[in-house]
Structures are given as structure tokens and as C-alpha cells.
Amino acid sequence: MIRVLVTGLLLAAFGCGTDDASVPVDMGSDTTVQMDVGVSDASVLPDLGTDVEIDAAPDMPGLEVIASNYCELTAQMFCDYYLRCGRMAVPDNATCLSVFAETCEGVYEPHYAALAAAGSLTLSSTGMAACATHLENVACEKQLFDLDGGCSEMWVGTVAPDGICAPGIESFVCEPTSTCVITTTGCGTCIAAGREGAPCGGDLGRCDDGYGCVESACVKRGGVGDACSATAPCGVGMGCTDDKCTGFTVVALGAACGQSLRCPYNSFCKDSVCVPQKGLGESCSPTDDCRSGYCEQGTCVAFKPDGGVCNSGPQCISGVCNQGTCGNLPGRCFE
């Protein structure tokens, strides 16, 4: 999580990738995104009191389920999964929580919070609970991207068909019965989408995330290990090998990497070897990857906020630099 940045464009992300150092999250259609990540230590969470009725996460009864609390709410469940499945290059849980906090709070949560403030996106407590249960039990090789499977319903969009959307996290704004279609402008439109058996192709319509269009009808895409063929497509980011859907393999820090051999989070693929990402304040070079910012004069620094002074888009949390000033989240497509 982290539906975030379109592949070829996570998931913010940080994490498991090839040269983009990120794990794409399956958004359906022909786009993928990076992952979402989040908090350091649950002990620093605010005490909201016992007499306040709120929608709260099952394992954090005192923390309201809203976008601005996303990182704190999901940190432990993702770290449990990352450590169990070797998805993050860290030695222990405490380090995982710290890395998750820096990345989630510095890269992803600002986008989610801005979209929620605009009324375009909500964080679902039911979806979050389902994700936690899913991550506890899913076979590691079957969970390619963080928001796959039982984690796909954490974020619920509210934008109706014909409304505005954009690549990455901003594609999540489309309501559940529609999908974001990106145009040549770099922005997109929410389009009504069908599921199993719905007509598709050309003027017939689009298929929902997780479905492919085969012979003018939507069919559910297979997961890792499922049978595949010309009429039984695999999920986005997978291939069909010997009639079975196959994904990538996550390797260890220091191992060889490439398109099918992905580096764990907190590392990236450099000269075909998984090497550590750099944290805020650490020394860096133009060829290094800062996990939650960018390299400025040899040091990883945080992205500039809305209205900050900038020289280029990659310096800004919004990704947009207009005449020396960082544009506002949720981004240019929504202005």
C-alpha cells in the first residue's frame, strides 16, 4: 500500500520492486500501483477516552478509523505479514514498525487524508478487519501485492461514474461499481464497470478490478496457482506458465533481482542486486533510493509539503511543482 503509483509511472512506495523500488498493488484493468505503509510504535497513539463512541479498529479500540490514522491502524498487521513472509528487509518487528512509519506517514497517508477531506475516499473498519484476518492466514506466495485479496476493501471510493480520478492512490476514489480509466492527459474518469458475465469491450463497457474481458464478457482473473488459458486470464502482474498463473518471487537483501525476482521492502534493485534503501537524514547519491523522500545535496530529505518552494515535481509530496511552488494534494487532476 499501498494502489498508489501506476507501474511504469506502490504501491508508494517503498518496497518490493525492481528498479522502481516499490511493490505494485493490483488496481485491476491494465494498471498497477505501489503499496501503502505506516507507524512506529502503538504506544504513542493518542488516548481518545472511554466515553467517546467511535468507529474503531478491532486491535486499537481507542483510535478512530479515519484516513489520517491509517498508518497507526495498519502498521502492526502489515509488519506481522512482512516478517512472516520475508517482505521487508529488517531484522525485527521494532525496525519494521519504524520503517513503516517513516514511509507510510511521509509518502502515503497525506494522499489518503487529502482525498478523504475532499469527500472522495473513506477508510473502512470492516475492510481493515478483513485485511488483518487475511494477512494472518494467506500463503505468502499468493499475496503478490499488499491490497490484493482480502485487503482490497479497506479503501472505499465515493466518486460516481463520470467523476474525476487519477493514477495511483487517486484511482481509489471511484465508487465500488466503477473503475478509473486514465487518459492521455494523465488524469482519469470513473467508468461504470461490470463483473462476472457482464458485457465488455468497445462500447459494451469495462470490467471491474480483478476481472478481464474475454470474448466480450467479463471473467474473474485467476490468482497465483490457478489454472489459466486464453479464456481464463491471470490477475494483473502475473503470467501464465504451464497453464498456471505465476507471480514474482521476493528475494533477500543482497540477492540477484529483476522483473521476476523482486527485492523486499526497505531495499531496491541496483545493478541487479537488492541493496538497502536510505532513510531520512542518511547520506545518499543520485543512484540511491530514499524510502520516504528524495536525495538533496547528498542527504535524504522529506518531500516538500503543499506550498513549499521547489525546483521540480519529485521534490513535492503532491508530485507537482508550479513555478517554484509545490501544488496542493490531492493533485492537479482535482484542481
C-alpha positions as CSV (number, residue, x, y, z in Angstrom):
1,M,0.0,0.0,0.0
2,I,-0.3,0.9,-0.8
3,R,-2.9,1.4,-5.4
4,V,-0.6,4.2,-5.3
5,L,1.6,4.9,-8.3
6,V,0.9,3.5,-11.7
7,T,3.5,1.0,-12.7
8,G,5.6,2.5,-15.4
9,L,4.7,5.6,-13.6
10,L,3.1,1.5,-4.6
11,L,2.0,1.0,-4.2
12,A,4.1,4.5,-2.9
13,A,6.1,3.0,-2.4
14,F,8.6,1.8,-1.0
15,G,9.3,-1.6,-1.2
16,C,9.4,-4.6,-3.3
17,G,10.2,-3.8,-6.8
18,T,12.8,-3.8,-9.5
19,D,14.4,-0.5,-10.4
20,D,11.4,1.5,-9.1
21,A,11.9,0.0,-5.6
22,S,8.3,-0.4,-5.0
23,V,5.6,-3.1,-4.8
24,P,2.8,-2.5,-7.3
25,V,-0.7,-3.1,-5.9
26,D,-3.2,-4.6,-8.3
27,M,-5.7,-2.0,-9.3
28,G,-7.3,-4.1,-12.0
29,S,-7.6,-3.2,-15.6
30,D,-4.2,-2.7,-17.1
31,T,-2.7,-0.6,-14.3
32,T,-0.9,-1.4,-11.1
33,V,0.2,0.7,-8.2
34,Q,2.5,0.8,-5.3
35,M,2.0,-0.1,-1.8
36,D,0.9,1.7,1.4
37,V,2.8,1.7,4.7
38,G,2.8,3.2,8.1
39,V,3.7,3.7,12.0
40,S,6.4,3.3,14.6
41,D,5.0,2.4,17.9
42,A,1.4,1.8,19.0
43,S,2.4,3.2,22.5
44,V,2.4,6.7,21.1
45,L,-1.2,6.5,19.9
46,P,-3.5,9.1,21.4
47,D,-5.9,8.3,24.2
48,L,-9.4,9.4,23.0
49,G,-11.1,8.4,26.2
50,T,-13.5,5.6,27.0
51,D,-16.7,7.6,26.8
52,V,-16.3,8.6,23.2
53,E,-18.3,6.4,20.7
54,I,-16.2,6.0,17.5
55,D,-15.7,3.5,14.7
56,A,-12.5,1.9,15.9
57,A,-10.2,-0.8,14.6
58,P,-10.5,-4.2,16.4
59,D,-7.0,-4.2,17.8
60,M,-6.9,-0.5,18.6
61,P,-10.2,0.4,20.3
62,G,-9.1,3.9,21.1
63,L,-8.1,5.1,17.6
64,E,-10.8,6.3,15.2
65,V,-10.9,4.7,11.8
66,I,-10.2,7.7,9.6
67,A,-7.7,8.3,6.8
68,S,-5.3,10.4,8.9
69,N,-4.9,7.4,11.3
70,Y,-4.3,4.9,8.6
71,C,-0.6,4.3,9.3
72,E,-1.1,3.8,13.0
73,L,-4.0,1.5,12.5
74,T,-2.4,-0.8,10.0
75,A,1.3,-0.8,11.0
76,Q,1.3,-4.0,13.1
77,M,-0.9,-6.1,10.9
78,F,1.3,-5.3,7.9
79,C,4.6,-5.8,9.8
80,D,3.4,-9.2,11.1
81,Y,2.8,-10.2,7.5
82,Y,6.0,-8.7,6.2
83,L,8.1,-10.5,8.8
84,R,6.3,-13.8,8.3
85,C,6.7,-13.7,4.5
86,G,10.1,-12.0,4.2
87,R,8.6,-9.0,2.5
88,M,10.7,-6.4,4.4
89,A,14.5,-6.2,4.8
90,V,14.5,-5.6,8.5
91,P,15.9,-7.6,11.5
92,D,12.9,-7.4,13.8
93,N,9.4,-6.0,14.5
94,A,10.5,-2.8,16.0
95,T,12.6,-1.9,13.0
96,C,9.7,-2.8,10.7
97,L,7.4,-0.5,12.6
98,S,9.9,2.3,12.4
99,V,10.4,1.9,8.7
100,F,6.7,1.5,8.1
101,A,6.0,4.7,10.0
102,E,8.5,6.8,8.1
103,T,7.3,5.6,4.7
104,C,3.6,5.5,5.3
105,E,3.4,8.8,7.0
106,G,5.8,10.5,4.7
107,V,4.5,9.1,1.4
108,Y,1.0,7.7,1.5
109,E,-1.1,9.0,4.3
110,P,-1.0,12.6,3.1
111,H,-2.6,11.5,-0.1
112,Y,-5.3,9.4,1.6
113,A,-6.1,12.2,4.1
114,A,-6.4,14.8,1.3
115,L,-8.8,12.6,-0.6
116,A,-10.8,11.8,2.5
117,A,-11.0,15.6,3.3
118,A,-12.4,16.1,-0.2
119,G,-15.1,13.5,0.4
120,S,-13.8,11.2,-2.2
121,L,-12.5,8.3,-0.1
122,T,-13.2,6.6,3.2
123,L,-11.3,4.0,5.3
124,S,-13.5,1.0,6.1
125,S,-13.2,-0.6,9.6
126,T,-14.9,-3.7,8.2
127,G,-12.4,-3.8,5.3
128,M,-9.5,-3.3,7.6
129,A,-10.6,-6.1,9.9
130,A,-10.9,-8.4,6.9
131,C,-7.5,-7.4,5.7
132,A,-5.9,-8.2,9.1
133,T,-7.5,-11.7,9.1
134,H,-6.5,-12.3,5.5
135,L,-2.8,-11.3,6.2
136,E,-2.7,-13.7,9.1
137,N,-3.6,-16.7,7.0
138,V,-2.8,-16.1,3.4
139,A,0.0,-18.2,1.8
140,C,2.9,-15.8,1.2
141,E,3.3,-16.7,-2.5
142,K,-0.4,-16.0,-3.1
143,Q,-0.3,-12.4,-1.9
144,L,1.6,-10.5,-4.6
145,F,0.6,-7.0,-3.6
146,D,-0.5,-5.6,-0.3
147,L,-4.0,-4.7,-1.3
148,D,-4.8,-8.0,-3.0
149,G,-7.5,-10.4,-1.9
150,G,-8.9,-9.8,1.5
151,C,-7.3,-6.4,1.7
152,S,-8.9,-4.9,-1.4
153,E,-11.9,-3.4,0.5
154,M,-10.0,-1.2,3.0
155,W,-10.5,1.9,0.9
156,V,-13.9,2.8,-0.4
157,G,-14.3,5.4,-3.1
158,T,-17.3,7.7,-3.3
159,V,-16.9,9.3,-6.8
160,A,-19.7,8.3,-9.2
161,P,-19.2,7.4,-12.8
162,D,-18.0,10.3,-15.0
163,G,-16.3,11.8,-12.0
164,I,-12.6,12.7,-11.8
165,C,-9.9,10.2,-10.8
166,A,-6.1,9.9,-11.4
167,P,-3.3,7.4,-11.3
168,G,-2.2,5.7,-8.2
169,I,-3.9,6.3,-4.8
170,E,-6.1,8.8,-6.6
171,S,-7.7,5.9,-8.6
172,F,-9.2,4.6,-5.4
173,V,-11.8,7.4,-5.4
174,C,-14.1,5.6,-7.8
175,E,-17.1,4.0,-6.1
176,P,-17.0,0.2,-5.9
177,T,-19.1,-0.4,-9.1
178,S,-16.7,1.7,-11.3
179,T,-13.0,1.8,-12.3
180,C,-10.6,4.6,-13.1
181,V,-9.7,4.9,-16.7
182,I,-6.6,7.0,-17.4
183,T,-6.5,9.2,-20.5
184,T,-3.6,10.7,-22.4
185,T,-3.9,13.8,-20.2
186,G,-2.5,11.8,-17.3
187,C,-5.8,12.2,-15.4
188,G,-8.8,9.8,-15.5
189,T,-12.5,9.3,-15.3
190,C,-14.5,6.9,-13.2
191,I,-16.3,4.5,-15.6
192,A,-19.1,2.0,-14.6
193,A,-17.6,-1.5,-14.6
194,G,-19.1,-5.0,-14.8
195,R,-18.2,-8.2,-13.1
196,E,-18.7,-11.9,-14.0
197,G,-20.6,-12.3,-17.2
198,A,-21.1,-8.5,-17.9
199,P,-20.7,-7.4,-21.5
200,C,-17.4,-5.7,-22.2
201,G,-15.1,-4.4,-24.9
202,G,-15.5,-1.4,-27.2
203,D,-18.8,0.4,-26.5
204,L,-20.1,-2.6,-24.4
205,G,-18.4,-1.5,-21.2
206,R,-15.4,-2.0,-18.9
207,C,-14.7,-4.8,-16.5
208,D,-14.3,-4.2,-12.8
209,D,-10.9,-4.5,-11.0
210,G,-10.0,-8.2,-10.8
211,Y,-11.9,-9.1,-14.0
212,G,-10.7,-9.4,-17.6
213,C,-12.6,-9.1,-20.8
214,V,-12.7,-12.4,-22.7
215,E,-14.9,-12.8,-25.8
216,S,-16.9,-9.7,-24.9
217,A,-17.7,-10.9,-21.4
218,C,-16.1,-10.2,-18.0
219,V,-14.4,-13.2,-16.4
220,K,-12.7,-13.3,-13.0
221,R,-8.9,-13.2,-13.2
222,G,-7.0,-16.1,-11.6
223,G,-4.6,-15.9,-8.7
224,V,-1.2,-17.5,-8.2
225,G,-1.5,-21.2,-8.8
226,D,-4.9,-21.1,-10.5
227,A,-5.4,-22.6,-14.0
228,C,-5.0,-20.2,-16.9
229,S,-5.5,-20.1,-20.6
230,A,-6.6,-17.7,-23.4
231,T,-10.0,-17.7,-21.9
232,A,-9.0,-17.8,-18.3
233,P,-6.7,-14.7,-17.6
234,C,-4.5,-14.2,-14.6
235,G,-4.5,-11.3,-12.3
236,V,-2.6,-8.1,-13.2
237,G,1.1,-8.5,-12.6
238,M,1.0,-12.3,-13.2
239,G,2.0,-14.5,-16.1
240,C,0.6,-17.8,-17.4
241,T,3.3,-20.5,-17.3
242,D,2.5,-24.2,-18.0
243,D,-1.2,-23.4,-17.7
244,K,-0.8,-21.9,-14.2
245,C,-0.9,-18.3,-13.0
246,T,2.5,-17.3,-11.7
247,G,3.8,-14.2,-9.9
248,F,7.2,-12.9,-8.9
249,T,9.4,-14.2,-6.2
250,V,10.6,-11.9,-3.3
251,V,14.3,-12.5,-2.7
252,A,16.6,-11.4,0.2
253,L,18.8,-8.4,0.6
254,G,22.0,-8.9,-1.4
255,A,20.3,-11.4,-3.8
256,A,20.1,-11.0,-7.5
257,C,17.0,-9.2,-8.7
258,G,15.0,-8.4,-11.8
259,Q,11.5,-8.4,-13.1
260,S,10.6,-11.8,-11.7
261,L,12.9,-11.6,-8.6
262,R,11.7,-8.6,-6.5
263,C,13.5,-7.0,-3.6
264,P,11.9,-6.9,-0.2
265,Y,10.6,-3.6,1.2
266,N,13.2,-1.3,2.5
267,S,15.5,-2.2,-0.3
268,F,15.7,-1.7,-4.1
269,C,17.2,-3.3,-7.1
270,K,20.5,-1.6,-8.1
271,D,22.8,-3.1,-10.7
272,S,20.7,-6.3,-10.5
273,V,21.3,-6.7,-6.7
274,C,19.0,-5.9,-3.8
275,V,20.6,-3.1,-1.7
276,P,19.2,-1.1,1.2
277,Q,17.1,2.0,0.8
278,K,18.1,5.1,2.6
279,G,16.1,6.7,5.4
280,L,15.6,10.4,6.2
281,G,18.9,12.0,7.2
282,E,21.1,9.3,5.8
283,S,23.7,10.0,3.1
284,C,22.7,9.3,-0.5
285,S,23.8,9.7,-4.1
286,P,21.7,10.2,-7.2
287,T,21.6,6.5,-7.8
288,D,20.3,5.7,-4.3
289,D,16.6,5.3,-3.4
290,C,15.3,7.4,-0.4
291,R,12.4,5.4,1.0
292,S,10.3,8.4,2.1
293,G,11.8,11.5,0.3
294,Y,14.4,12.4,-2.2
295,C,18.2,13.0,-2.3
296,E,19.2,16.6,-1.9
297,Q,22.9,17.5,-1.7
298,G,23.9,14.1,-0.5
299,T,21.2,13.6,2.1
300,C,17.7,12.0,2.1
301,V,15.2,14.7,2.9
302,A,11.4,14.6,3.3
303,F,9.1,15.6,0.4
304,K,8.1,19.2,0.5
305,P,4.5,20.0,1.6
306,D,1.8,21.8,-0.3
307,G,3.0,25.4,-0.9
308,G,6.7,24.5,-0.4
309,V,9.4,26.0,-2.5
310,C,10.5,23.6,-5.2
311,N,12.6,23.1,-8.3
312,S,10.9,20.0,-9.7
313,G,7.8,17.8,-9.1
314,P,9.7,14.9,-7.5
315,Q,10.6,17.2,-4.6
316,C,6.9,17.7,-3.7
317,I,4.5,15.3,-1.8
318,S,1.9,16.2,-4.5
319,G,4.4,15.4,-7.3
320,V,3.6,18.8,-8.8
321,C,5.9,21.9,-8.9
322,N,4.2,25.0,-10.4
323,Q,6.5,28.0,-11.0
324,G,8.6,27.2,-7.9
325,T,5.8,26.2,-5.6
326,C,4.6,22.7,-4.7
327,G,1.0,22.1,-5.8
328,N,-1.7,21.0,-3.4
329,L,-2.9,17.5,-2.7
330,P,-4.8,15.6,-3.9
331,G,-3.1,16.8,-7.1
332,R,-3.5,18.6,-10.4
333,C,-6.3,16.4,-11.7
334,F,-8.6,17.6,-8.9
335,E,-7.9,21.3,-9.2
